[in-house]
Amino acid sequence: MPFTLLLLTVLAQASSAQLAPSAYVPERVFDTRRGAFADLEVMIADLATADVILVGEQHDDPNTHRLEQAILEGFLRRRVRVIVSLEMFERDVQAAVDQYLAGSIPEEEFLKSSRPWPRYATDYRPLVELARGHGWPVVAANVPRRLAADVAKSGRAALDSLSAADRALAARDLLCPQDAYFERFSEAMGGHATGTAKQPPAPGGEPPAQAPNAVEAATERYYWSQCVKDETMAESIAAAIDRRAEQKGPVVHFTGAFHSDFGAGTAERTRRRLAGRRVVVVSILPVPSLDGLAPSEEDLTRADFLLYTHKPTPNSEVRTPKSEVRSRNIPNR
């Protein structure tokens, strides 16, 4: 081969190698119960002894989704059969999920019938395909978004007028206390449960009457919608535990971190339904740098395991944009 052609071939191969995605996912694991760093394999070995694992994610982070796949692959290496539960599919598409897993319908038909999230192909398809390839059940755990939207618009009363079929798509037992979870939700939504909003002065100069705070009312409706999602996902998880029969492996539920952080939301409601069962929370936290990492006081109460991963910043700047800080606190879908 002429030298020039050889040189071009080598350069092309080098360029291709640079563009190829790395299989390595930077991560560090912190066990908050022991107050020490561990590693991914130690964490997975511990998770294998749980009944339920809630994995709280940041929806738009690629490394987060690669680590979710790594968690399932860890169970596979240990020959632990799991049930995969997903916030990202809703109860009314469970039949389509089951048909696809059984090979009864092609993927194209499955996707047309199941309303997958926009980034399904890159973020959640690997989880579903891994489950499909090894005969693991997949639970469409969430309440249909149309019902959640009705509750956000009209409050809890929106569920009272549903048909029996639609009402069965939301949790039977619903609790929505104004607790610390509500305060965190309210803060993230930009509202608060106290105070009133003053109306503009009337044309005649009379002082305006105090009116209920519209932000407060809207926050409470949206919080009810959040509670319906949490209760429905928790009920779906508990039902999967009841159905697992001789299978001893855990239910692994993937959800937005707001639903599980601090043991609240879906985590608290799952524990309420599964008293005496071991429910473990993992929170995946993308950070600009893993060097010199030290969990904050808040993070120490966030989850049983903190799974930090690297989130590159523009131009490789090591900083945390304000938008990223806020996105960790905004309630997920």
C-alpha positions as CSV (number, residue, x, y, z in Angstrom):
1,M,0.0,0.0,0.0
2,P,1.4,3.4,-0.9
3,F,2.6,5.5,2.1
4,T,0.1,8.3,1.4
5,L,-2.9,5.9,1.3
6,L,-1.6,4.1,4.5
7,L,-1.3,7.4,6.3
8,L,-4.9,8.4,5.3
9,T,-6.2,5.0,6.5
10,V,-4.5,5.4,9.9
11,L,-5.8,8.9,10.3
12,A,-9.4,7.8,9.4
13,Q,-9.2,5.0,11.9
14,A,-8.0,7.3,14.6
15,S,-10.7,9.8,13.8
16,S,-13.3,7.1,13.9
17,A,-12.0,5.9,17.3
18,Q,-12.3,9.4,18.7
19,L,-15.9,9.6,17.6
20,A,-16.9,6.2,19.0
21,P,-18.8,6.5,22.3
22,S,-16.9,5.2,25.3
23,A,-18.3,2.2,27.1
24,Y,-17.1,3.5,30.4
25,V,-19.6,5.5,32.5
26,P,-17.9,7.6,35.2
27,E,-19.6,7.1,38.5
28,R,-19.1,7.1,42.3
29,V,-21.3,5.4,44.8
30,F,-21.9,6.7,48.3
31,D,-23.7,4.5,50.9
32,T,-25.5,6.9,53.2
33,R,-26.3,4.3,55.8
34,R,-22.7,3.5,56.3
35,G,-21.5,7.0,55.6
36,A,-18.8,5.8,53.2
37,F,-18.1,5.4,49.5
38,A,-18.6,2.0,48.0
39,D,-18.6,0.9,44.4
40,L,-21.2,-0.2,41.8
41,E,-20.8,-3.9,42.4
42,V,-21.1,-3.6,46.1
43,M,-24.2,-1.5,45.7
44,I,-25.8,-4.0,43.3
45,A,-25.0,-6.9,45.6
46,D,-26.9,-5.1,48.4
47,L,-29.8,-4.2,46.1
48,A,-30.2,-7.8,45.2
49,T,-31.4,-8.5,48.8
50,A,-34.2,-5.8,48.6
51,D,-37.8,-6.3,47.8
52,V,-38.2,-3.0,46.0
53,I,-35.6,-0.6,44.6
54,L,-36.6,2.9,43.5
55,V,-34.1,4.4,41.1
56,G,-34.5,8.2,40.9
57,E,-33.2,9.7,37.7
58,Q,-32.6,13.0,36.0
59,H,-34.6,12.5,32.8
60,D,-32.3,14.3,30.4
61,D,-28.9,13.0,31.4
62,P,-27.4,10.3,29.1
63,N,-25.0,8.8,31.7
64,T,-27.9,8.4,34.0
65,H,-29.7,6.1,31.6
66,R,-26.5,4.1,30.9
67,L,-26.1,3.5,34.6
68,E,-29.7,2.3,34.8
69,Q,-28.9,-0.3,32.3
70,A,-25.7,-1.1,34.2
71,I,-27.8,-1.8,37.3
72,L,-30.0,-4.3,35.5
73,E,-27.0,-5.9,33.9
74,G,-25.6,-6.3,37.4
75,F,-28.6,-8.3,38.5
76,L,-28.3,-10.4,35.3
77,R,-24.7,-11.2,36.2
78,R,-25.9,-12.4,39.6
79,R,-28.7,-14.5,38.1
80,V,-31.2,-12.4,40.0
81,R,-34.5,-12.3,38.1
82,V,-36.2,-8.9,38.5
83,I,-39.4,-7.1,37.6
84,V,-38.8,-3.8,35.8
85,S,-41.3,-1.1,36.7
86,L,-41.4,2.2,34.8
87,E,-42.9,5.6,35.5
88,M,-42.6,6.1,31.7
89,F,-45.4,3.8,30.8
90,E,-49.0,4.1,32.0
91,R,-51.4,1.5,33.2
92,D,-53.7,1.5,30.2
93,V,-50.9,0.4,27.9
94,Q,-49.9,-2.7,30.0
95,A,-51.5,-5.0,27.5
96,A,-49.3,-3.6,24.7
97,V,-46.2,-4.0,26.9
98,D,-47.1,-7.6,27.7
99,Q,-47.8,-8.4,24.1
100,Y,-44.5,-7.0,22.9
101,L,-42.5,-8.8,25.6
102,A,-44.2,-12.1,24.6
103,G,-43.3,-11.5,20.9
104,S,-47.0,-11.2,19.9
105,I,-46.6,-7.8,18.3
106,P,-43.7,-6.1,16.5
107,E,-41.9,-3.2,18.0
108,E,-43.5,-0.8,15.6
109,E,-47.0,-1.7,16.7
110,F,-45.9,-1.6,20.4
111,L,-44.6,1.9,20.0
112,K,-47.8,3.1,18.3
113,S,-49.9,1.6,21.1
114,S,-47.9,2.6,24.2
115,R,-47.3,6.3,24.0
116,P,-43.5,6.1,24.8
117,W,-41.7,9.2,26.0
118,P,-39.9,11.3,23.3
119,R,-36.4,9.9,24.1
120,Y,-37.6,6.3,24.5
121,A,-35.2,5.0,21.9
122,T,-32.1,6.2,23.7
123,D,-33.2,6.3,27.3
124,Y,-35.6,3.4,28.1
125,R,-35.6,1.0,25.1
126,P,-32.3,-0.6,26.5
127,L,-34.1,-1.4,29.7
128,V,-37.2,-2.9,28.0
129,E,-35.1,-4.9,25.5
130,L,-33.0,-6.3,28.3
131,A,-36.1,-7.4,30.2
132,R,-37.6,-8.8,27.0
133,G,-34.5,-10.7,26.2
134,H,-34.4,-12.5,29.6
135,G,-38.1,-13.0,30.2
136,W,-38.4,-10.3,32.9
137,P,-41.9,-8.7,33.4
138,V,-42.2,-5.0,32.8
139,V,-44.8,-3.0,34.7
140,A,-46.5,0.1,33.2
141,A,-46.8,1.7,36.6
142,N,-48.1,5.2,36.1
143,V,-51.5,6.8,36.0
144,P,-52.5,7.8,32.4
145,R,-51.4,11.4,31.8
146,R,-54.9,12.5,30.7
147,L,-56.2,11.6,34.2
148,A,-53.4,13.3,35.9
149,A,-54.0,16.4,33.8
150,D,-57.7,16.4,34.8
151,V,-56.7,16.3,38.5
152,A,-54.2,19.1,37.9
153,K,-57.0,21.1,36.4
154,S,-59.9,20.3,38.7
155,G,-58.4,18.7,41.8
156,R,-59.2,15.4,43.5
157,A,-62.8,15.7,42.5
158,A,-61.9,15.0,38.9
159,L,-61.6,11.3,39.8
160,D,-65.1,11.1,41.2
161,S,-66.8,11.4,37.8
162,L,-64.7,8.7,36.1
163,S,-66.1,5.5,34.7
164,A,-65.3,2.4,36.6
165,A,-62.7,1.4,33.9
166,D,-60.9,4.7,34.1
167,R,-61.1,4.9,37.9
168,A,-59.3,1.5,38.0
169,L,-56.3,3.2,36.2
170,A,-55.6,5.3,39.3
171,A,-54.8,4.0,42.8
172,R,-57.7,3.0,44.9
173,D,-56.4,4.5,48.1
174,L,-55.3,8.1,47.8
175,L,-53.5,10.1,50.5
176,C,-52.2,13.6,49.9
177,P,-51.1,15.2,53.2
178,Q,-49.6,18.7,53.3
179,D,-46.3,17.4,54.7
180,A,-42.6,18.0,54.0
181,Y,-43.1,16.5,50.5
182,F,-45.8,19.1,49.8
183,E,-43.5,21.9,51.0
184,R,-40.8,20.7,48.7
185,F,-43.2,20.4,45.8
186,S,-44.7,23.8,46.5
187,E,-41.3,25.4,46.6
188,A,-40.3,23.8,43.3
189,M,-43.5,25.0,41.7
190,G,-42.9,28.5,42.8
191,G,-45.9,28.7,45.0
192,H,-46.6,28.2,48.7
193,A,-49.5,27.0,50.8
194,T,-49.9,30.2,52.8
195,G,-50.7,33.8,52.1
196,T,-53.2,35.7,49.9
197,A,-52.8,37.7,46.7
198,K,-53.9,41.3,46.7
199,Q,-56.1,42.5,43.9
200,P,-55.5,45.9,42.2
201,P,-57.4,48.8,43.8
202,A,-61.0,49.3,42.6
203,P,-61.7,52.3,40.3
204,G,-63.5,54.1,43.1
205,G,-60.5,53.9,45.4
206,E,-62.0,51.4,47.7
207,P,-59.5,49.0,49.2
208,P,-59.6,45.6,47.4
209,A,-60.9,42.6,49.2
210,Q,-58.4,39.8,49.9
211,A,-58.8,37.0,47.4
212,P,-57.5,33.4,47.7
213,N,-54.1,33.1,46.3
214,A,-54.4,31.7,42.8
215,V,-50.9,30.3,42.9
216,E,-51.7,28.5,46.1
217,A,-54.9,27.0,44.6
218,A,-53.1,25.9,41.5
219,T,-50.2,24.4,43.5
220,E,-52.6,22.3,45.6
221,R,-54.3,21.0,42.4
222,Y,-51.0,20.1,40.9
223,Y,-49.9,18.5,44.1
224,W,-53.0,16.3,44.0
225,S,-52.0,15.3,40.5
226,Q,-48.5,14.4,41.9
227,C,-50.0,12.4,44.7
228,V,-52.2,10.4,42.3
229,K,-49.1,9.6,40.3
230,D,-47.2,8.5,43.4
231,E,-50.0,6.5,44.8
232,T,-50.7,4.8,41.5
233,M,-47.0,3.9,41.0
234,A,-46.8,2.6,44.5
235,E,-49.9,0.5,44.1
236,S,-48.5,-0.9,40.8
237,I,-45.3,-1.8,42.6
238,A,-47.1,-3.5,45.5
239,A,-49.3,-5.5,43.1
240,A,-46.1,-6.7,41.2
241,I,-44.7,-7.9,44.5
242,D,-47.9,-9.8,45.3
243,R,-47.8,-11.5,41.8
244,R,-44.2,-12.6,41.8
245,A,-45.0,-15.9,43.4
246,E,-41.9,-18.1,43.7
247,Q,-39.7,-15.4,42.2
248,K,-37.6,-13.8,44.9
249,G,-36.0,-11.0,43.0
250,P,-36.8,-7.4,43.5
251,V,-39.1,-4.9,41.7
252,V,-36.8,-2.2,40.2
253,H,-38.8,0.9,39.6
254,F,-37.3,3.7,37.5
255,T,-38.7,7.2,38.1
256,G,-38.0,10.8,38.2
257,A,-35.9,11.5,41.3
258,F,-38.5,13.9,42.8
259,H,-40.8,10.9,43.2
260,S,-38.4,9.0,45.4
261,D,-35.8,11.4,46.9
262,F,-35.8,11.7,50.7
263,G,-38.0,8.6,51.0
264,A,-41.0,10.6,50.0
265,G,-43.5,10.5,47.2
266,T,-43.7,7.0,45.6
267,A,-41.1,5.7,48.1
268,E,-43.2,6.6,51.1
269,R,-46.4,5.2,49.6
270,T,-44.7,2.0,48.6
271,R,-43.5,1.5,52.1
272,R,-47.0,2.1,53.4
273,R,-48.3,-0.7,51.2
274,L,-45.5,-3.1,51.9
275,A,-44.9,-2.9,55.6
276,G,-42.1,-5.2,56.6
277,R,-40.6,-5.3,53.1
278,R,-37.2,-3.9,52.3
279,V,-37.6,-0.8,50.1
280,V,-34.3,0.9,49.0
281,V,-33.9,4.2,47.2
282,V,-31.1,5.0,44.8
283,S,-30.7,8.6,43.6
284,I,-28.6,9.2,40.4
285,L,-26.9,12.6,40.6
286,P,-25.1,14.1,37.6
287,V,-22.4,16.4,38.7
288,P,-19.8,18.5,36.9
289,S,-16.8,16.7,38.5
290,L,-16.3,13.5,40.5
291,D,-13.0,14.7,41.9
292,G,-13.0,15.6,45.5
293,L,-16.6,14.6,45.8
294,A,-18.3,15.0,49.2
295,P,-22.0,14.5,49.7
296,S,-23.8,17.5,51.1
297,E,-25.8,17.3,54.3
298,E,-29.0,17.4,52.2
299,D,-27.8,14.5,49.9
300,L,-27.0,12.4,53.0
301,T,-30.8,12.2,53.6
302,R,-31.8,11.9,49.9
303,A,-31.4,8.2,49.4
304,D,-29.9,4.9,50.7
305,F,-27.4,5.1,47.8
306,L,-26.2,8.2,46.0
307,L,-25.0,7.2,42.5
308,Y,-23.0,10.2,41.2
309,T,-22.1,10.4,37.6
310,H,-20.2,12.9,35.4
311,K,-22.3,15.4,33.5
312,P,-20.1,17.3,31.0
313,T,-20.6,21.1,30.9
314,P,-20.2,23.2,27.8
315,N,-16.6,23.7,26.8
316,S,-15.7,21.3,29.6
317,E,-16.2,24.1,32.2
318,V,-16.4,22.6,35.7
319,R,-19.5,24.4,37.0
320,T,-23.1,23.7,37.8
321,P,-25.5,25.9,35.8
322,K,-28.4,27.4,37.7
323,S,-30.8,25.5,35.4
324,E,-29.2,22.2,36.5
325,V,-29.6,23.1,40.1
326,R,-33.3,24.0,39.6
327,S,-34.0,20.9,37.5
328,R,-33.1,18.6,40.4
329,N,-35.9,20.2,42.4
330,I,-38.7,20.5,39.9
331,P,-41.2,17.6,40.1
332,N,-40.8,15.2,37.3
333,R,-43.5,14.4,34.8
